[in-house]
Amino acid sequence: MNIIFILIGISLLVAVTFLGAFLWAVRSGQYEDDYTPSVRVLFDDEE
Amino acid sequence: MPTTATAIHTHVACTHCGDECPDEPLLFAEQPFCCQGCQAVYELLNANNLCTYYRLDERPGQKVREVELPSRFDYLDQESVQAQLLAFRSDTLAKLTLTIPQMHCASCIWLLENLHKLNPGVSESRVNFLRKELTVSYLPSQTSLKDVVKLLAAVGYEPQITLAELGAQSHHGNRTLYYKLGLAGFCFGNVMLLAFPDYLSFIEQLQAEFGRFFGYLSLVLALPVLLVSARGFYESAWQGLKQRYINLDFPISLGLTALFLTSLFDILTQRGPGYLDSFTGLVFFMLIGKWVQQRTYEALRFDRDFTSYFPVAVTLLTTEGEKSVSVKELQVGNRILVRNQEVIPADAILMRGTGQIDYSFVSGESVPVAKLTGEVVYAGGRQVGEAVELEVVREVSQGYLTQLWNNPAFQKAEKQTLETYANKVGRYFVAVTLVLALSSILYWYPKDTHMAMRAFTSVLVIACPCALSLATPFAMGAALRVFGRRKFYLKNSAVVETLGRADTIVFDKTGTLTDTHRSEVRYVGLPLQPAEMQLIAALAQQSTHPLSQRLAKELGNGEVVKGEILGEGTEEGNLLKENSPFTTSQVHHFTELPGQGLSGVVAGREVKVGSAAFVCAKPKAQQGPEHSADTRQSRVYVAVDGENLGCFVFYNVYREHMQKVLQTLGKRYHLAMLSGDNNTEQERLRGLFGPKAELRFWQSPQDKLDYVAALRQQGRTVIMVGDGLNDAGALQQADAGIALTDTLSNFSPACDAILDASSFGQFATFLRFSQNCLQVVLATFILSFGYNGIGLGLAVQGKFTPIVSAILMPISSLSVMLFATLLVRFTAYRNKL
């Protein structure tokens, strides 16, 4: 059953990657404004 | 012209702003416009292929109101101002964030993000819609800050650049909550997975083999939650303790500590898996509550800084000539120049020119006060008319207004801004919990020491009032959103509580109960010929004075002379715009004596419009109906070719729905009305307010403040409704100060809530809804106590196992969130909000 240790280790690693991605997203300001982008995306056709 | 003739009776909406056009709309590219300003914006956008603006949203424009003062933005060229405003600056790029309160729809976002098409020097512009901010990057080599701001003003989005902004602080502090939330979520998920073997006790073999490993791993995962995510609760509890005050975070911290220590002990001594999944879960749910709270606040964030009202730069007169300096640099003895429509930045002595100071911000008196050379003028007044030269006698920070604001009487008695209710309940909660925990120890100790410890910690754990802490943010957050949709903006959720508890409502009269924009105009005097009306309208159009504008509009609509010349008049109106001899350029020798009146020669006839003294040297007694000191009305006299014709009387009109609102409120509240005016309208107001209400006249801002303070001394909870300008002190003094305003961009620093004038009719419903919201919070408290009761029942018996905790805790948190939100929504629905 030693495989459990490895599996848990891997699963934690994956989870930590996602946590890192989330922290990076916050850091890069993606959570500063969650309304404007939803409108902005509609403009591209209007150029 | 048949097309326009039909248009007259079918309310043409302006292509730009959507306002109703006057009877003879300006036409450009076959589109109707209500005014030159709107047309100018359209022309500019049209020339740059930006008319998509008008397709994205229905009538997105803002009426362009301001009179363009060419030198208004000159201060932006100043080095010190730029240094403070610009966030980043190099030779090739400059970047700054501007607040633009006018933005309100998708079209606004689109236009503002396409600024580079209007000014190639702008490299990028990004909107943060929720904060109403625009971040602009531009190339200093091609354009300047002044040009960018001028462009924004030209398209109707003049940024709000104020002193407050000059001492700018960015708001990036709230990212920490996201970090904490993410971390807690991550740890909670993983700890829960590791705790699964416990939940499913049939995998006993697995548990025996890996229990220890899982335990230690959970401990490692729970540590960052304790140290980072839960830190805020400990800090808040500690802050409270230092001030000898037990807030809701204290029992939360106590419970969290008990949870963690018990788990630590259990895991290290191999007794069991501990409660770490409950621990991380609780922190996660409570952080979600905090996040909801923060988002609601952010959406409602408004500028409370009084410095917003002051001009940023003033024109300093030096020996070398005029110089624009920042207000902060102003010193006693400086000579300054204040132009038409500019605010006086500091107390000063009038040195040259005729002052016509509009003190409506300070005293509520909208009629300008004449000041002669040598007299003192106070900060906060607005000069109307010619430019005046002033000598500063007191520095800005010591000015009258600032004093008024810094007056200790104006500071609210350290108002508990957060969930006063919850904190109060929380205190009793702690007492009950501690008593229960101690008695369970006393009960168990003689029988079973281990059980005693277990019961003790379980009580502390289950007593953690996390559901309680979630109830208020969710209920109040939902309530604030309901209010926000109805254009009633509250500073924070504590205001809902205050509104719900209030028993007295004090109204200000001027600008609050009366609607200055809808004043009724009547004409008294010799009958006016249509041609004469056009003469007067043409002259009045030249002036920016509110009464002149109003008069020009009324005459244009032909409303004053009740339809009798409507057809003919509008026909002439069309002529007026196109080929009549009375186009604006045909007004010769136009002079405007500020505060007195206008005169000019229109189509060869001399026209005078203005005060009685100005129009006719000796006003005849029979000119008006009677010469009363009725301040309810303002009069504008007219004369053509030296012959006095009569006067236009502007009556004050009360707001729509006022009677209904006052009637409803009168049944449940003690009402009072304060007015800075005289008591000519006492009868009418008495009828509206009912016999019990207190009506006070001749009230100065200080009187209003004192009155509200006296009411509060009697133990009443007072709501003050004012326009937020002349009664700022009283608004601040009241338990809840509500500013009633027609333009939402006019924030008042003192108020707790802003009510859009169009929603005034629902004011009584708002108050009832606030009361209902309090009931919802109480109901949610009862629900959460129910959970706590069940938990406590198990805890004192020592039956509170990790699995019970893992089920009960999340269920209680989630159901409280749901219950609070749904119940508030339902209440709103029932109140038809």
Interface residues (C-beta under 8 A of the other chain):
Chain A: M1 I4 F5 I8 S11 L12 A15 V16 F18 L19 F22 L23 V26 R27 Y31 E32 D33 D34 Y35 T36 V39 R40 L42 F43 E46
Chain B: T52 R55 L56 A106 I109 W110 E113 R126 V127 N128 F129 L130 R131 R175 Y178 Y179 G182 L183 F186 G189 N190 L193 L194 E209 F210 F213 L217
